[in-house]
Amino acid sequence: MTTLLFPGQGSQEPNMGNDFFARFSDLVSEADDILGYSIAELCQDDGTRLNQTCYTQPALFIVSCLMFEQWKEDSGGKMDFAAGHSVGEYAALYASGCIDFASGVKMVHKRGALMHQESGGGMAAVIGLNYDIVSCLLEDESLASIDIANLNAPEQIIVSGLSADVMAAEAAFINAGAKRYIPLKVSGAFHSRYMTTAAQEFRSYIENIEFMEPAFPVIANLDARPYDAIRARDLLAAQIHSSVRWVESIQYLRGQGEMDFIELGPGKVLSRLLRRI
């Protein structure tokens, strides 16, 4: 069996997608019309715009979808499952036929804009501590304003909160045995309680988006279980302010039988996490 994996924010890089824009010019033109700017020009940016959430999310979705189309045409490969990390979930839904390309572009454009507006937040990677230890630490009153954003690997957990709180928490994690505490270059407290307003606005926005039943299972970040079209809107809205349960998602997929994983998108972040899981 084969699972397609689609990366999330942090995987973007200048010149990504250059090999695909001409090949899939119809999709690129459709995206440009929706966004109001050239996605090809954006991806040639030195990173100034490309690293801003409002631009990063559409760029990653579009490039990942084009890479999927290329893989499908060239390999004729059969897909059994798909999963995407955070915004990568939208490319997984596109690959499964749950959403069409235009709907995906519209959603990630709105999602990126709403999340970009929620400034003042920060995130950090905690390396070397497991989920149980991090959870216990966050029960302390001094760290209660911080949430777990991503469970990326058994001992790689991303925490999220107000920027000052995240920066001040470093000593507590290091003293508890963390090997490293790495502040991330992000503009907001993604996948935390501080994204609740953005999630509510997003849920209203996608009310009239059409979702089809996926042709094969797509594993949701929210609960590490397969999507169905009925609950797609709620899953996508809640994902914005909830933890990305990536370890559990991969464990669920491995539990389905012998599995090959193929990462479609810029970089190899998910492939590295896969080895650690």
SVG drawing of the C-alpha trace seen along z (x, -y; Angstrom):
<svg xmlns="http://www.w3.org/2000/svg" viewBox="-23 -41 44 46">
<polyline fill="none" stroke="black" stroke-width="0.4" points="0.0,0.0 1.0,-3.6 0.5,-6.8 1.1,-10.2 2.5,-12.8 2.2,-16.5 4.3,-19.0 3.3,-22.1 4.6,-25.5 8.4,-25.6 9.0,-23.5 8.8,-26.4 11.9,-27.4 12.8,-29.9 12.3,-28.6 10.1,-25.7 7.7,-24.6 9.7,-26.0 9.7,-22.6 5.9,-22.3 4.4,-25.8 4.7,-25.5 3.6,-21.8 0.4,-22.6 -0.2,-26.1 -4.0,-25.7 -4.0,-25.1 -1.4,-27.9 -3.6,-30.4 -6.6,-29.3 -4.7,-29.9 -3.4,-33.3 -6.9,-34.4 -8.1,-33.5 -5.1,-34.9 -4.7,-38.1 -1.0,-37.6 1.5,-35.3 2.3,-32.2 5.3,-31.6 6.7,-35.0 6.0,-34.5 8.0,-31.3 11.0,-33.0 11.0,-35.5 14.1,-35.5 11.9,-34.5 10.7,-37.9 7.1,-37.4 7.3,-33.6 7.9,-33.3 4.9,-35.4 2.0,-33.1 -0.5,-34.7 1.7,-33.8 3.3,-30.7 0.1,-28.7 -1.2,-29.2 2.3,-28.6 2.7,-25.3 -0.7,-24.1 -0.3,-24.9 3.2,-23.5 2.3,-20.3 -0.8,-19.8 1.3,-20.3 3.9,-17.8 1.0,-15.4 -0.3,-15.8 3.3,-15.2 3.7,-12.1 0.3,-10.7 1.0,-11.3 4.5,-10.0 4.2,-7.0 0.6,-6.0 0.9,-5.2 -2.0,-3.9 -2.8,-5.7 -4.3,-4.0 -4.0,-6.8 -2.9,-10.4 -2.0,-12.7 -0.8,-16.3 0.9,-18.2 -1.1,-21.3 -1.8,-23.2 -0.5,-20.1 -3.8,-18.5 -5.5,-20.5 -3.2,-19.0 -4.1,-15.6 -7.8,-16.4 -7.2,-17.5 -5.4,-14.3 -8.3,-12.3 -10.9,-14.2 -12.5,-15.6 -12.0,-19.1 -11.4,-20.6 -8.3,-22.7 -10.1,-26.1 -11.8,-25.4 -8.4,-24.4 -6.8,-27.7 -9.6,-29.8 -9.5,-28.0 -5.7,-28.2 -5.7,-31.8 -8.3,-32.7 -6.7,-30.5 -3.3,-32.1 -4.7,-35.6 -6.6,-34.9 -3.7,-33.3 -1.3,-36.0 -3.6,-38.6 -3.1,-37.0 0.2,-38.5 2.1,-38.5 2.5,-34.8 5.5,-32.5 6.4,-28.9 9.4,-26.7 10.6,-23.2 11.3,-21.1 13.8,-18.4 14.4,-15.4 11.3,-15.4 8.2,-13.2 4.6,-14.2 3.9,-13.1 6.7,-15.2 5.9,-18.3 2.2,-18.0 3.1,-17.8 5.3,-20.9 2.5,-22.9 0.3,-22.2 2.6,-24.4 1.0,-27.8 4.0,-29.6 3.6,-27.7 -0.2,-27.5 -0.5,-30.0 1.4,-27.7 -0.2,-24.9 1.2,-21.9 0.9,-22.7 2.6,-19.8 3.5,-16.3 6.0,-15.8 8.0,-12.9 8.2,-11.1 10.8,-13.6 10.1,-16.6 7.2,-18.6 6.3,-22.1 4.8,-24.5 2.9,-27.6 1.7,-30.7 2.3,-34.4 5.8,-35.3 7.1,-36.5 5.7,-33.5 7.3,-31.1 10.7,-32.8 10.5,-32.8 9.7,-29.1 13.1,-27.9 14.7,-27.5 11.9,-25.3 12.2,-22.9 16.0,-22.8 16.0,-22.2 13.5,-19.3 16.0,-17.6 15.3,-19.0 18.3,-18.7 17.4,-21.8 14.8,-24.5 14.5,-26.2 12.4,-29.3 10.8,-29.1 10.6,-31.9 6.8,-32.3 4.5,-35.3 1.8,-33.7 0.9,-31.1 -0.4,-28.6 -2.3,-25.5 -3.0,-27.0 -5.9,-28.7 -4.8,-32.0 -6.0,-30.9 -9.6,-30.4 -11.0,-33.6 -9.3,-32.8 -10.8,-29.3 -14.3,-30.6 -14.0,-33.1 -12.6,-30.4 -15.5,-28.0 -18.0,-30.6 -16.0,-31.2 -16.0,-27.5 -19.7,-26.9 -20.5,-26.9 -17.5,-25.0 -18.4,-21.7 -16.7,-18.6 -16.9,-15.2 -16.4,-11.8 -12.6,-11.1 -11.7,-8.4 -9.3,-6.9 -8.8,-7.7 -7.2,-11.0 -5.9,-11.1 -7.0,-14.2 -4.5,-16.1 -7.2,-16.7 -7.8,-13.1 -5.5,-10.9 -8.4,-9.2 -9.9,-9.2 -11.9,-12.1 -15.5,-11.9 -17.1,-14.7 -19.8,-15.4 -17.3,-16.5 -14.7,-18.1 -15.6,-21.7 -15.4,-21.1 -12.1,-19.2 -10.5,-22.0 -11.7,-24.8 -10.7,-23.0 -7.3,-22.1 -6.3,-25.8 -6.4,-26.0 -5.7,-22.4 -2.6,-20.1 -1.3,-18.5 -1.2,-14.8 1.4,-13.7 2.9,-10.9 -0.5,-9.3 -1.3,-9.8 1.8,-7.9 1.2,-5.2 -2.4,-4.7 -1.1,-4.4 1.5,-1.9 -1.1,0.1 -3.0,0.6 -0.3,3.0 2.9,2.8 3.2,-0.8 5.3,-2.8 5.3,-6.6 5.9,-9.1 6.4,-12.8 5.1,-15.2 6.1,-18.8 9.2,-20.9 11.9,-19.5 12.0,-16.3 10.8,-17.4 8.2,-14.7 10.5,-11.9 12.9,-12.9 10.1,-12.8 9.0,-9.5 12.4,-7.9 12.2,-9.3 8.7,-8.0"/>
</svg>
